[in-house]
Amino acid sequence: MTIQGLITTKSSYGPKDTMDRLEATVKAKGLTVFARIDHAAGATAAGLELRPTEVLIFGNAKGGTPLMASVQTIGLDLPMKALVWQDASGETWLSYNDPSWQTKRYGTGPETEPAVANMAAALNAFAKAATTA
């Protein structure tokens, strides 16, 4: 599956373990976890079915503020989010927005490049830690 601006990585773990690993990694790096949203649990509560699907919302002011100082509307996509989900064949995936794509979408200035590079490297490291043995 290829969606512009979305980075998706296959996980070696199940959905719960992948999300638990992601959350632990984010916290260990000193970022704030703002929310962990279990969409499948919400579906169940509404009498509907949904394969495991969870979102982790996390970040820190040092990472996001330079982007919002350039173009405040990028705050719609911040803090960072990662989705852990299970496909119809039972495979687990971790997806997140590519920070470089987000900055192009919003038209941030060149002064944001260091923050974007740091954010991209962090997201890649978090995804790797959560999905690989």
PATORLUM-135621 format. One record per residue: residue in three letters; x, y, z of N, C-alpha, C in turn. Coordinates in steps of 0.001 Angstrom, whole numbers, plus 500000, padded with zeros to 6 digits. Example, Ala and Ser with C-alpha at 12.3 -4.5 7.8 and 13.67 -1.06 7.14 Angstrom:
<rs>
R   tordo     n_c1     n_c2     n_c3    ca_c1    ca_c2    ca_c3     c_c1     c_c2     c_c3
R     ALA   513190   494310   507800   512300   495500   507800   513200   496700   507800
R     SER   512850   497750   507080   513670   498940   507140   512900   500030   507870
</rs>
This chain:
<rs>
R   tordo     n_c1     n_c2     n_c3    ca_c1    ca_c2    ca_c3     c_c1     c_c2     c_c3
R     MET   500841   498828   500000   500000   500000   500000   500891   501241   500000
R     THR   500643   502119   499049   501390   503364   498981   500414   504532   499026
R     ILE   500550   505339   500044   499749   506549   500183   500740   507694   500327
R     GLN   500577   508723   499501   501510   509849   499523   501618   510448   500927
R     GLY   502850   510581   501388   503102   511207   502676   502975   510284   503873
R     LEU   502676   509006   503625   502496   508054   504721   503624   507028   504687
R     ILE   504254   506815   505831   505292   505798   505950   504691   504640   506741
R     THR   504774   503436   506162   504193   502251   506785   505253   501167   506876
R     THR   505370   500581   508070   506362   499554   508350   505675   498317   508897
R     LYS   506026   497148   508364   505487   495884   508861   506135   495566   510204
R     SER   505328   495063   511122   505831   494741   512454   506068   493239   512612
R     SER   507081   492906   513371   507365   491517   513730   506520   491071   514916
R     TYR   505734   491981   515463   504940   491715   516662   503455   491904   516355
R     GLY   502619   491448   517266   501183   491667   517148   500845   493121   517449
R     PRO   499583   493514   517227   499201   494914   517416   499444   495455   518825
R     LYS   499036   494719   519846   499198   495212   521220   500672   495346   521572
R     ASP   501459   494326   521257   502892   494385   521567   503578   495514   520802
R     THR   503200   495707   519546   503791   496785   518753   503489   498141   519383
R     MET   502216   498346   519753   501849   499632   520355   502503   499812   521719
R     ASP   502550   498755   522510   503208   498849   523817   504685   499209   523655
R     ARG   505345   498604   522678   506761   498887   522418   506940   500336   521944
R     LEU   506046   500778   521075   506120   502160   520594   505958   503142   521744
R     GLU   504936   502930   522562   504696   503836   523687   505876   503854   524647
R     ALA   506429   502693   524956   507579   502619   525863   508791   503344   525283
R     THR   509017   503196   523980   510149   503857   523321   509996   505369   523352
R     VAL   508804   505842   523029   508537   507285   523025   508763   507871   524416
R     LYS   508234   507203   525427   508404   507680   526803   509874   507644   527227
R     ALA   510588   506579   526842   511996   506444   527215   512847   507560   526605
R     LYS   512416   508100   525478   513137   509196   524831   512724   510560   525360
R     GLY   511848   510568   526364   511491   511815   527027   510358   512597   526388
R     LEU   509665   512011   525424   508536   512692   524807   507286   512481   525647
R     THR   506330   513347   525490   505062   513249   526200   504077   512431   525374
R     VAL   503438   511461   526005   502338   510745   525360   501062   511451   525797
R     PHE   500361   512023   524818   499142   512768   525100   497914   511866   525124
R     ALA   497921   510827   524287   496770   509929   524242   497136   508644   523517
R     ARG   496430   507600   523909   496477   506316   523213   495016   505965   522946
R     ILE   494651   505959   521681   493252   505799   521294   493055   504428   520657
R     ASP   492188   503632   521255   491891   502294   520760   490603   502357   519937
R     HIS   490751   502489   518620   489595   502582   517729   488780   501290   517729
R     ALA   489434   500147   517852   488720   498864   517864   487825   498761   519098
R     ALA   488310   499239   520234   487491   499223   521454   486292   500152   521287
R     GLY   486493   501289   520648   485394   502206   520389   484360   501588   519477
R     ALA   484826   500868   518475   483905   500185   517560   483099   499136   518309
R     THR   483779   498366   519148   483097   497334   519928   482034   497954   520826
R     ALA   482355   499057   521462   481393   499737   522339   480166   500223   521566
R     ALA   480342   500464   520270   479229   500914   519425   478527   499739   518736
R     GLY   478933   498506   519095   478324   497322   518503   478843   497006   517110
R     LEU   480031   497512   516790   480624   497301   515473   481921   496516   515601
R     GLU   482418   496025   514481   483669   495277   514476   484747   496050   513736
R     LEU   485952   496012   514275   487110   496619   513637   488335   495849   514086
R     ARG   489181   495493   513119   490432   494825   513496   491234   495755   514411
R     PRO   492196   495220   515160   492991   496071   516047   493523   497309   515320
R     THR   493229   498477   515894   493600   499762   515312   493760   500753   516465
R     GLU   494995   501187   516709   495261   502135   517802   496138   503279   517312
R     VAL   495883   504463   517861   496686   505652   517558   497394   506105   518828
R     LEU   498662   506437   518694   499419   507046   519787   499707   508488   519374
R     ILE   499355   509428   520246   499612   510848   520006   500693   511282   520985
R     PHE   501787   511837   520450   502950   512132   521285   503764   513266   520686
R     GLY   504634   513842   521500   505522   514877   521002   506165   515671   522112
R     ASN   506789   516788   521712   507345   517740   522660   507424   519103   521992
R     ALA   507420   520122   522795   507394   521490   522272   508633   521828   521455
R     LYS   509788   521286   521821   511013   521589   521084   510938   521089   519645
R     GLY   510221   520000   519426   510111   519455   518075   509083   520164   517224
R     GLY   507918   520428   517785   506822   520971   516999   506764   522481   516886
R     THR   507247   523179   517893   507129   524638   517898   507795   525309   516693
R     PRO   509009   524893   516285   509595   525547   515111   508714   525432   513860
R     LEU   508012   524325   513726   507132   524150   512565   505920   525066   512674
R     MET   505331   525125   513869   504157   525981   514057   504521   527462   514015
R     ALA   505750   527801   514408   506191   529196   514313   506297   529626   512854
R     SER   506585   528672   511982   506688   528968   510555   505303   529072   509914
R     VAL   504457   528065   510184   503090   528032   509645   502197   527415   510722
R     GLN   501437   528249   511392   500665   527770   512544   499669   526665   512213
R     THR   499154   526634   511003   498146   525619   510670   498700   524206   510658
R     ILE   500024   524045   510661   500588   522701   510755   500234   522076   512110
R     GLY   499793   522923   513044   499322   522433   514335   498147   521470   514206
R     LEU   497476   521464   513066   496425   520467   512825   496993   519057   512803
R     ASP   498244   518926   512370   498878   517610   512268   499882   517341   513382
R     LEU   499971   518255   514332   500856   518060   515478   500012   518029   516744
R     PRO   500409   517336   517763   501637   516563   517888   501646   515363   516929
R     MET   502770   514660   516968   502948   513510   516092   501958   512413   516459
R     LYS   501664   511587   515458   500751   510465   515647   501317   509243   514945
R     ALA   501064   508089   515521   501410   506831   514855   500226   505891   515017
R     LEU   499945   505158   513964   498836   504216   513940   499388   502803   513868
R     VAL   498937   501952   514765   499258   500525   514704   497966   499821   514339
R     TRP   498045   498999   513295   496828   498370   512791   497116   496979   512243
R     GLN   496060   496188   512193   496169   494820   511693   495343   494712   510413
R     ASP   495951   494167   509366   495232   494043   508104   494377   492766   508087
R     ALA   493666   492558   507001   492730   491436   506885   493417   490077   506948
R     SER   494715   490019   506617   495440   488747   506671   496126   488526   508017
R     GLY   495925   489448   508965   496488   489286   510303   497862   489897   510497
R     GLU   498396   490561   509480   499698   491224   509606   499526   492537   510360
R     THR   500544   492898   511133   500517   494145   511906   501422   495162   511240
R     TRP   500947   496415   511213   501647   497515   510567   501682   498735   511476
R     LEU   502700   499564   511294   502806   500842   511985   502915   501913   510903
R     SER   502054   502919   510960   502042   503991   509960   502132   505352   510646
R     TYR   502804   506295   509963   502864   507669   510452   503087   508612   509277
R     ASN   502749   509864   509475   502950   510881   508446   504423   511233   508339
R     ASP   504901   511339   507113   506270   511749   506842   506384   513250   507125
R     PRO   507223   513647   508073   507350   515073   508393   507736   515934   507189
R     SER   508548   515414   506285   508926   516182   505092   507703   516459   504223
R     TRP   506833   515487   504093   505611   515660   503323   504710   516701   503988
R     GLN   504624   516625   505322   503790   517590   506037   504277   519020   505813
R     THR   505580   519228   505847   506093   520586   505674   505855   521089   504252
R     LYS   505900   520187   503280   505573   520583   501902   504096   520934   501802
R     ARG   503269   520142   502451   501819   520380   502425   501482   521769   502962
R     TYR   502137   522144   504055   501837   523419   504703   502713   524568   504226
R     GLY   503781   524266   503519   504650   525314   503004   505493   525995   504058
R     THR   506053   525212   504978   506925   525809   505987   508212   526302   505330
R     GLY   508891   527191   506003   510108   527785   505471   511337   526926   505704
R     PRO   512454   527316   505079   513699   526560   505203   514247   526527   506633
R     GLU   513812   527465   507459   514280   527483   508849   513802   526255   509634
R     THR   512829   525534   509101   512298   524354   509799   513049   523070   509457
R     GLU   513949   523136   508485   514622   521914   508024   515321   521132   509132
R     PRO   516050   521760   510061   516669   520972   511138   515633   520253   512012
R     ALA   514550   520932   512350   513506   520308   513170   512854   519154   512429
R     VAL   512622   519327   511138   512002   518274   510326   512926   517059   510235
R     ALA   514201   517299   510035   515164   516194   509965   515211   515430   511286
R     ASN   515203   516161   512403   515201   515514   513719   513928   514707   513940
R     MET   512787   515281   513547   511509   514608   513717   511454   513331   512869
R     ALA   511915   513421   511632   511913   512258   510746   512808   511148   511289
R     ALA   513987   511516   511773   514911   510521   512328   514319   509872   513578
R     ALA   513684   510676   514413   513071   510129   515633   511936   509172   515291
R     LEU   511059   509572   514383   509941   508700   514005   510440   507393   513409
R     ASN   511466   507470   512584   512039   506260   512005   512605   505347   513095
R     ALA   513310   505930   514045   513878   505139   515146   512786   504539   516018
R     PHE   511741   505304   516287   510629   504788   517098   509961   503619   516389
R     ALA   509730   503777   515096   509066   502714   514318   509929   501452   514305
R     LYS   511222   501626   514110   512124   500478   514089   512136   499752   515428
R     ALA   512206   500516   516514   512217   499919   517852   510917   499174   518147
R     ALA   509799   499689   517648   508506   499081   517928   508224   497851   517071
R     THR   508834   497783   515888   508420   496758   514931   509444   495647   514689
R     THR   510687   495843   515093   511711   494842   514802   512233   494182   516063
R     ALA   512627   492924   515891   513128   492141   517020   514538   492549   517376
</rs>
